[in-house]
């Protein structure tokens, strides 16, 4: 289950990053979904995945 949540978090962060480069009016909603996915995934991942999630969180923080 952890890997599925990790994959979802990664997908949403990448979507948020792509949306931030365009003129998408739904950026806030996408960022919120990415943040929620990161939070959900963090509790259910391995130590190595947690490090990768922190990196994804850093990416998300840069576009907020």
Buried (B, 14 or more C-beta within 10 A) or exposed (E): EBEEBBEBBBEBBEBBBEBBEEEBEEBEEBBEBBBEBBEBBBEEBEEEBBEBBEEBBEBBEEBE
